[in-house]
């Protein structure tokens, strides 16, 4: 009925985050529909069974293989030592060979939340002036969905239950479009979750609470008017922060790390911390830094590269990927990080330290996480 390949084997890097394969009937011919998700979007292709190179897919570096059939399912997980853990379940399932050509929306335009915040009209149609916001919500959910599935299948996040629901925090939530979207999407696919939005503005909290009351979801959703760095929230499985300005992004990452969030989805906004420290550029980089605009863009890249590297050094597997923003920029970044607890290689530490030395900088995030002490402790434990 369906095959799902996900997760990453040790020292291997699949070309995509997840592959779904299912049989479909097209013009009376049985085909295999292959959907590959790279973390941002899904591409779909159809193959005759004899055309698909199954061996190549199985050997491309995935750690988890799920096979569902009409008599049950089989799940295989490859450990760090390449041992195969196999779990078999029996039970009847229904096979569907229909070829769905309609674009699958993760959050339907008729969702009451979209109507309540003015993205959809009373008939459930997306308003022409809010198409960009709806696209941003869909793109975010298309990042969240495979990331969450992979983390659960790999054992990094527990399987959510009614007694132990998934916990999500949106740090710097503002009007909470994505906070509500995450809640509604997870509810629509039957994943128990509790979602918290945090923003320093009291008026944002009050507005968002009123919307949650109208939707009847206050038991699984709440909002706090607090600074990210001083919030009273103690834990979350997933921490998201989208366009939190300047070092508020660092506050969000630091909160996630210090409170052991298992999945981080961070879309940075403006950057000033590193740019203000770039006094003397190493040769020949002054060719860039002598131009204000180029210096600003270089500082953005340095800031996010260092953020991703810092997360690697504190036990996260990180990726920097594209994300569609609500400012309509043609390109935007998101840092996606999964907590694995792995200690960094010496080479990773050396690269980070050399970058700081060359530029004479000290990232705000490193200070917030007391990274120098953490690196020293790792070095001593290895010695």
C-alpha positions as CSV (number, residue, x, y, z in Angstrom):
1,X,0.0,0.0,0.0
2,X,2.7,2.5,0.9
3,X,6.5,2.7,1.6
4,X,8.1,5.5,3.5
5,X,11.8,6.2,3.6
6,X,13.0,8.7,6.2
7,X,15.7,9.6,8.7
8,X,19.4,9.6,8.0
9,X,21.9,6.8,8.5
10,X,25.1,7.6,10.3
11,X,27.7,9.1,8.0
12,X,25.3,9.1,5.1
13,X,23.3,11.9,3.5
14,X,20.2,11.1,1.4
15,X,19.4,13.6,-1.3
16,X,16.0,14.3,0.2
17,X,14.3,14.3,3.6
18,X,11.6,11.7,2.9
19,X,10.4,9.5,0.1
20,X,6.8,8.2,-0.1
21,X,5.9,5.4,-2.6
22,X,2.4,4.1,-3.3
23,X,0.8,2.2,-6.1
24,X,-1.7,4.1,-8.3
25,X,-3.8,3.2,-11.3
26,X,-3.3,5.5,-14.3
27,X,-5.2,4.8,-17.6
28,X,-5.7,1.1,-16.5
29,X,-1.9,0.7,-15.9
30,X,-0.5,0.1,-12.4
31,X,2.2,2.6,-11.6
32,X,4.3,3.5,-8.6
33,X,3.9,7.1,-7.5
34,X,7.1,8.4,-5.9
35,X,6.9,11.6,-3.8
36,X,10.2,13.1,-2.7
37,X,10.3,15.9,-0.1
38,X,13.5,18.0,0.3
39,X,12.2,19.7,3.4
40,X,10.7,22.6,1.5
41,X,8.6,21.1,-1.3
42,X,7.4,17.7,-2.7
43,X,8.1,16.5,-6.2
44,X,6.0,13.7,-7.6
45,X,6.8,11.2,-10.4
46,X,5.1,8.0,-11.6
47,X,7.0,4.9,-12.7
48,X,6.2,1.5,-14.1
49,X,7.2,-1.0,-11.4
50,X,10.0,-2.3,-13.6
51,X,11.4,1.3,-14.1
52,X,11.9,2.1,-10.4
53,X,15.4,1.4,-9.0
54,X,14.3,0.3,-5.5
55,X,17.8,-0.9,-4.5
56,X,19.2,2.6,-5.2
57,X,16.6,4.2,-2.9
58,X,17.2,1.7,-0.1
59,X,21.0,2.3,-0.3
60,X,20.8,6.1,-0.5
61,X,21.2,6.6,3.2
62,X,17.8,6.4,4.9
63,X,17.6,5.0,8.4
64,X,13.9,4.2,8.5
65,X,11.8,2.1,6.2
66,X,8.1,1.7,6.7
67,X,6.1,-0.8,4.6
68,X,2.3,-0.8,4.8
69,X,0.4,-3.6,3.1
70,X,-3.2,-4.9,3.2
71,X,-2.3,-7.3,6.0
72,X,-0.4,-5.0,8.3
73,X,2.9,-3.2,8.4
74,X,6.7,-3.6,8.9
75,X,8.9,-0.9,10.2
76,X,12.7,-1.2,10.0
77,X,15.1,1.2,11.8
78,X,18.9,1.1,11.3
79,X,20.8,2.0,14.4
80,X,24.2,3.9,14.5
81,X,25.9,0.5,14.4
82,X,23.9,-0.5,11.3
83,X,21.8,-3.1,13.2
84,X,18.3,-3.5,11.9
85,X,15.5,-3.2,14.4
86,X,12.3,-4.7,12.9
87,X,8.8,-4.1,14.2
88,X,5.8,-6.0,12.6
89,X,2.1,-5.3,13.1
90,X,-0.8,-7.3,11.7
91,X,-4.2,-5.8,10.8
92,X,-6.4,-5.3,7.8
93,X,-5.9,-2.1,5.7
94,X,-7.7,-0.7,2.7
95,X,-5.8,0.0,-0.5
96,X,-6.6,3.1,-2.6
97,X,-5.2,3.1,-6.1
98,X,-6.8,6.4,-7.1
99,X,-4.4,9.0,-8.7
100,X,-5.1,12.3,-6.9
101,X,-4.3,15.1,-9.3
102,X,-5.8,17.8,-7.0
103,X,-3.1,19.8,-5.1
104,X,-3.1,18.7,-1.5
105,X,-3.5,21.6,0.9
106,X,-2.2,20.9,4.4
107,X,-4.6,23.5,5.8
108,X,-7.9,23.9,4.0
109,X,-9.1,27.5,3.1
110,X,-12.3,26.7,5.0
111,X,-10.5,26.3,8.4
112,X,-12.3,28.5,11.0
113,X,-8.9,30.0,12.0
114,X,-8.3,31.4,8.6
115,X,-11.7,32.9,8.6
116,X,-11.3,34.3,12.1
117,X,-8.0,36.1,11.2
118,X,-9.3,37.4,7.9
119,X,-7.3,35.3,5.5
120,X,-10.4,33.5,4.2
121,X,-13.8,35.1,3.6
122,X,-17.1,33.9,5.1
123,X,-17.5,31.3,2.3
124,X,-14.1,29.8,2.9
125,X,-12.3,31.4,-0.1
126,X,-8.8,32.9,0.3
127,X,-9.0,36.7,-0.1
128,X,-7.0,37.9,-3.0
129,X,-5.0,40.3,-0.8
130,X,-4.1,37.5,1.6
131,X,-2.8,34.9,-0.9
132,X,0.8,35.6,0.1
133,X,0.0,35.0,3.8
134,X,-1.8,31.8,3.0
135,X,1.2,30.7,0.9
136,X,3.5,31.4,3.8
137,X,1.4,29.3,6.1
138,X,1.3,26.4,3.6
139,X,5.1,26.6,3.1
140,X,5.7,26.5,6.9
141,X,3.4,23.5,7.3
142,X,5.2,21.7,4.4
143,X,8.4,22.2,6.4
144,X,6.9,21.2,9.7
145,X,5.1,18.1,8.5
146,X,8.1,16.0,7.2
147,X,10.4,17.3,9.9
148,X,8.0,16.2,12.6
149,X,7.3,12.8,11.0
150,X,11.0,12.1,10.6
151,X,11.8,13.1,14.1
152,X,9.1,10.8,15.5
153,X,10.0,7.9,13.2
154,X,13.7,8.2,14.2
155,X,12.8,8.3,17.9
156,X,14.0,11.9,18.5
157,X,10.4,12.9,19.5
158,X,8.0,10.7,21.4
159,X,4.9,9.5,19.6
160,X,2.2,11.9,20.8
161,X,-0.8,10.6,22.7
162,X,-3.7,12.2,24.5
163,X,-1.9,11.7,27.8
164,X,1.4,12.9,26.5
165,X,0.7,15.3,23.7
166,X,3.3,17.0,21.5
167,X,4.3,20.4,22.9
168,X,5.1,23.3,20.6
169,X,6.1,26.9,21.4
170,X,6.2,29.8,19.0
171,X,8.7,32.3,20.4
172,X,7.9,35.8,19.3
173,X,4.6,34.8,17.8
174,X,3.1,38.3,17.1
175,X,-0.3,37.8,15.5
176,X,0.2,34.0,15.8
177,X,-0.8,33.1,12.2
178,X,1.7,30.2,12.2
179,X,1.0,29.4,15.8
180,X,-2.7,28.8,15.0
181,X,-1.8,27.1,11.7
182,X,0.4,24.5,13.5
183,X,-2.4,23.8,16.0
184,X,-5.1,23.4,13.4
185,X,-3.0,21.3,11.1
186,X,-1.9,18.8,13.8
187,X,-5.5,18.6,15.0
188,X,-6.7,17.9,11.5
189,X,-4.3,14.9,11.2
190,X,-5.1,13.6,14.6
191,X,-1.8,14.4,16.4
192,X,-2.5,15.5,20.1
193,X,-0.7,18.7,20.7
194,X,-0.5,21.7,23.0
195,X,0.7,24.9,21.4
196,X,2.0,28.0,23.3
197,X,2.6,31.4,21.7
198,X,4.9,33.8,23.4
199,X,5.2,37.5,22.6
200,X,6.3,40.5,24.6
201,X,3.3,42.6,23.6
202,X,0.2,42.4,25.9
203,X,-2.2,43.4,23.1
204,X,-1.0,40.5,20.9
205,X,-1.6,38.0,23.7
206,X,-5.1,39.4,24.4
207,X,-6.0,39.3,20.7
208,X,-4.8,35.8,20.3
209,X,-6.5,34.5,23.4
210,X,-9.8,35.9,22.1
211,X,-9.4,34.1,18.8
212,X,-8.6,30.9,20.6
213,X,-11.8,31.3,22.7
214,X,-13.9,31.8,19.6
215,X,-12.4,28.7,18.1
216,X,-13.0,26.7,21.3
217,X,-9.4,25.6,21.5
218,X,-8.2,27.2,24.8
219,X,-7.6,23.8,26.4
220,X,-4.9,22.9,23.9
221,X,-3.6,26.4,23.2
222,X,-2.4,29.3,25.3
223,X,-0.5,32.6,25.0
224,X,2.0,34.4,27.3
225,X,3.0,38.1,27.2
226,X,6.7,37.6,28.1
227,X,10.2,38.2,26.8
228,X,11.6,35.1,25.1
229,X,14.7,35.2,27.4
230,X,12.6,35.4,30.5
231,X,9.6,33.3,29.7
232,X,8.2,31.0,32.5
233,X,7.6,28.2,30.0
234,X,9.8,25.3,31.1
235,X,9.8,22.9,28.1
236,X,8.7,22.1,24.6
237,X,9.3,19.3,22.0
238,X,9.3,21.8,19.2
239,X,10.4,25.5,19.2
240,X,9.7,27.7,16.3
241,X,10.7,31.4,15.8
242,X,9.9,33.2,12.5
243,X,11.3,36.6,11.8
244,X,12.2,37.4,15.4
245,X,14.3,40.6,15.1
246,X,18.1,40.5,15.5
247,X,19.2,38.9,18.8
248,X,15.6,37.8,19.6
249,X,16.4,35.0,17.2
250,X,19.4,34.1,19.3
251,X,17.1,34.2,22.4
252,X,14.8,31.8,20.8
253,X,17.6,29.4,19.8
254,X,19.1,29.6,23.3
255,X,15.8,28.9,24.9
256,X,15.3,25.9,22.7
257,X,18.8,24.5,23.4
258,X,18.7,25.2,27.2
259,X,15.2,23.6,27.5
260,X,16.2,20.6,25.3
261,X,13.7,21.2,22.5
262,X,14.0,18.3,20.1
263,X,13.2,20.2,16.9
264,X,13.9,23.8,16.1
265,X,12.5,25.7,13.1
266,X,14.1,29.2,13.1
267,X,13.6,31.8,10.3
268,X,15.9,34.7,11.2
269,X,15.0,38.3,10.5
270,X,17.3,41.3,10.6
271,X,20.9,41.0,11.9
272,X,23.0,43.6,13.6
273,X,25.1,41.8,16.3
274,X,27.8,40.4,14.1
275,X,27.7,43.4,11.7
276,X,28.5,45.8,14.5
277,X,31.5,43.7,15.5
278,X,33.0,43.6,12.0
279,X,35.5,46.4,12.5
280,X,38.5,45.0,10.6
281,X,38.0,42.5,7.8
282,X,40.7,40.0,7.1
283,X,42.3,40.3,3.6
284,X,40.9,40.2,1.0
285,X,37.4,40.4,2.5
286,X,37.6,44.2,2.8
287,X,36.6,44.2,-0.9
288,X,33.1,43.4,0.4
289,X,33.0,45.1,3.8
290,X,34.0,48.5,2.4
291,X,30.5,48.6,0.7
292,X,27.7,49.0,3.3
293,X,25.2,46.9,1.5
294,X,27.6,44.1,0.8
295,X,28.9,44.2,4.4
296,X,25.3,43.9,5.6
297,X,24.6,40.9,3.4
298,X,27.9,39.2,4.4
299,X,27.1,39.8,8.1
300,X,23.7,38.1,7.5
301,X,25.4,35.0,6.0
302,X,28.1,34.9,8.8
303,X,25.5,35.2,11.5
304,X,23.3,32.4,10.2
305,X,26.2,30.1,9.3
306,X,27.6,30.6,12.9
307,X,24.1,29.9,14.4
308,X,23.9,26.7,12.4
309,X,27.4,25.7,13.5
310,X,26.8,26.5,17.1
311,X,23.7,24.2,17.1
312,X,25.9,21.4,15.6
313,X,28.4,21.9,18.5
314,X,25.7,21.5,21.1
315,X,24.3,18.3,19.7
316,X,21.9,19.2,16.9
317,X,21.9,18.1,13.3
318,X,21.3,21.2,11.3
319,X,20.3,22.3,7.8
320,X,19.9,25.8,6.3
321,X,17.0,25.7,3.8
322,X,14.8,28.1,1.9
323,X,11.6,29.5,3.3
324,X,9.0,31.8,1.8
325,X,8.6,35.0,3.9
326,X,5.7,37.3,4.4
327,X,7.9,40.2,3.3
328,X,7.8,38.8,-0.3
329,X,11.5,38.4,-0.5
330,X,12.6,36.0,-3.3
331,X,14.9,34.1,-0.9
332,X,14.8,33.6,2.8
333,X,16.5,31.2,5.2
334,X,15.3,28.8,7.8
335,X,17.5,26.9,10.2
336,X,16.1,23.4,10.9
337,X,17.7,21.5,13.7
338,X,17.1,18.1,15.2
339,X,18.5,17.2,18.6
340,X,20.6,14.0,18.4
341,X,22.9,14.6,21.3
342,X,26.0,13.7,19.3
343,X,29.2,15.4,20.3
344,X,30.9,17.4,17.6
345,X,34.1,16.3,15.8
346,X,37.3,18.2,16.6
347,X,37.3,19.5,13.1
348,X,33.9,21.1,13.5
349,X,35.0,22.8,16.7
350,X,38.2,24.0,15.0
351,X,36.4,25.5,12.0
352,X,34.1,27.4,14.3
353,X,36.9,28.8,16.4
354,X,39.0,29.7,13.4
355,X,36.1,31.7,11.9
356,X,35.7,33.7,15.1
357,X,39.5,34.4,15.2
358,X,39.7,35.5,11.6
359,X,36.9,38.0,12.0
360,X,37.4,39.0,15.6
361,X,33.8,38.4,16.5
362,X,31.9,36.7,19.3
363,X,28.3,35.7,18.5
364,X,25.6,36.6,21.0
365,X,24.3,33.0,20.8
366,X,27.6,31.6,21.9
367,X,27.6,33.9,25.0
368,X,24.0,32.9,25.8
369,X,24.8,29.2,25.7
370,X,28.2,29.6,27.5
371,X,29.6,27.7,24.5
372,X,33.3,28.2,25.4
373,X,32.7,26.3,28.6
374,X,30.7,23.5,26.8
375,X,33.5,23.0,24.3
376,X,36.1,22.8,27.1
377,X,34.0,20.2,28.9
378,X,33.7,18.1,25.7
379,X,37.5,18.4,25.1
380,X,38.3,17.3,28.7
381,X,35.9,14.3,28.5
382,X,37.6,13.1,25.3
383,X,41.1,13.5,26.8
